[in-house]
Amino acid sequence: MSGTPTAAVGSATYTVTASNPAGSTTATLSITVNEADLSPAGLVYSTPAPVYAAGLAISPDIPSTSASGGVPTSYSVNPALPGLTLNSTTGIVTGTPAATQSTIIPPHLPRLPTR
């Protein structure tokens, strides 16, 4: 199958038939054609945001996007996640968090005196 879609079409099912002098067989093909050049929209991960413990593997955090946007084709993160991996194709975050070396102290924790 080849070509260039000319219009967006919701999910549709097609029956493809292959034939020769001895007979034929069929396969079902489901195709969705999205609008071209639509940016992904509404990227979200777990809500509320998870709190991970260093050294304990996390359950995969799977992103979702708004149906009104285009389908994401790649994901990236900056800065790098501490011990976690972002799948650049699916956007799924997995791994075992490492202790961060951040100097940022959340506002709900008291500051410790420096020496």
C-alpha positions in Angstrom: 0.0 0.0 0.0 1.3 3.4 -0.8 0.2 6.9 -1.6 -0.6 10.2 0.0 -3.9 10.7 2.0 -5.9 13.6 0.6 -8.2 14.1 3.6 -8.5 13.3 7.3 -10.7 10.3 7.9 -11.6 8.9 11.3 -10.7 5.3 11.9 -12.1 3.1 9.1 -11.9 -0.6 8.4 -11.0 -1.9 5.0 -11.0 -5.5 3.6 -8.0 -6.3 1.4 -8.3 -9.3 -0.9 -5.3 -11.2 -2.4 -6.1 -13.5 -5.3 -4.5 -15.8 -7.7 -5.8 -18.7 -10.0 -5.9 -21.1 -7.0 -8.2 -18.8 -4.9 -8.1 -15.8 -2.6 -7.8 -14.7 1.0 -8.7 -11.5 2.9 -7.3 -9.4 5.7 -8.9 -6.6 7.6 -7.0 -3.3 7.7 -7.8 -0.5 10.1 -6.6 3.0 9.0 -6.8 6.4 10.6 -5.8 9.5 8.7 -5.2 12.6 10.9 -5.0 16.2 9.8 -1.5 17.1 8.6 0.7 19.5 10.6 -1.3 19.5 13.8 0.9 20.0 16.8 0.3 17.6 19.7 -1.8 19.3 22.4 -2.6 18.8 26.0 0.4 16.6 27.1 -0.2 15.3 30.6 1.2 12.7 32.9 -0.1 11.3 36.2 -2.4 13.6 38.1 -1.7 14.4 40.9 2.0 14.3 40.1 3.6 11.2 41.6 6.2 11.3 44.4 8.9 8.7 43.9 11.4 7.2 46.4 15.0 7.0 45.4 16.1 3.4 44.7 12.5 2.0 44.2 11.4 1.2 40.7 8.4 3.1 39.5 5.3 2.0 37.6 5.5 3.3 34.1 4.1 6.8 33.8 2.2 6.9 30.5 1.4 10.3 28.9 -1.7 11.3 27.2 -2.5 14.1 24.8 -5.7 15.9 23.7 -7.7 14.3 20.9 -7.8 17.7 19.3 -4.1 17.7 18.6 -1.8 15.8 16.3 -0.2 12.5 17.3 3.2 12.9 18.9 6.1 11.3 17.0 8.8 12.0 19.5 9.4 13.0 23.1 12.4 14.6 24.9 13.1 15.9 28.4 15.5 18.5 29.7 17.3 18.3 32.1 17.8 14.5 32.2 15.6 12.6 34.6 17.4 11.3 37.8 17.8 7.6 37.1 14.6 7.5 35.0 14.2 7.0 31.3 11.9 8.8 28.9 11.1 6.6 25.9 11.6 9.0 23.0 9.0 7.3 20.9 6.2 6.6 23.4 6.9 9.3 26.0 6.6 6.6 28.8 8.7 7.3 31.9 10.3 4.2 33.5 13.1 3.2 35.8 14.4 3.6 39.3 14.8 7.1 40.5 18.2 8.2 41.8 18.8 10.7 44.6 19.1 14.1 43.0 21.8 16.6 43.8 19.4 19.6 43.7 19.9 22.5 46.0 16.3 23.5 45.6 14.4 23.0 48.9 10.6 22.6 48.6 8.8 25.4 50.4 7.1 23.0 52.9 10.5 21.7 54.3 12.6 23.7 56.7 16.0 24.9 55.6 18.9 23.3 57.3 21.7 25.5 58.5 24.8 25.4 56.2 28.2 24.9 57.7 
